[in-house]
């Protein structure tokens, strides 16, 4: 599906200056996002395109032409099983990179969860930069290591934790991502549906809803409007996630 050039919009979660450097909304530089600053700076010279909720960015099996970096909004990376069931492999946030593969076709799909925008860069340009600029190769290796570590964390969570611990771990993951974006940490914005969370954690929607209810009953969290969750007791939430105390 062709993406549209993004209209000018102020106060993006991630923006750039005339030199292409990337910043948070509050003007701070953003070296702690999933993509290292060198990678973000490269993408800032690409094409800026917008997406709408539910829009398919690419499908599993599509030919790879461009790679992307999220500017604003949220994207999900998906794969479908032979039985047609969807597995969400990742929720992407501003600063996250997607679409790079060393095969001719995408091995995952990606779709917009909210409205937003991203940078689009031809894969051939990225490959050229990686081959000719050693510092970019190091930055890309750093980013790849972070992605691998996140994947290993997910495997551990899905393989060793019960349903309540999975949901608690997921909320802590969202909280950490908000902190990296300079947003309030104790009020967690949850833009995804219960079904989205279920498809990510390998649970049913009913089990996810029940786990949220258990966390609320324990006093660890309380629900707010528009899907927000307030952390009422961090110690209790970490305990529910089966994490050691701070």
BELDAQUI-V403819 format. One line per field, one symbol per residue. burial: b if it has 24 or more other C-alpha atoms within 12 Angstrom, else e. Layout:
burial=???
This chain:
burial=eebeeeeeeeebbbbbeeeebbbbeeeebbbbbbbbbbbbbbbbbbbbbbbbeebbbbbbeeebbbbbbbbbbbbbbbbeeeeeebbbbbbbbbbbbbbbbeeeebbbbbbbbbbbbbbbbebeebeeeeeeeeebeebbeebeeebeeeeeebeebbeebebbbbbbbbbbbbbbbbebbbeebbbbbbbbebebbbbbbbbeeebbeebbebbbeeebbbbeeeeebbbeebebbbebbbeeee
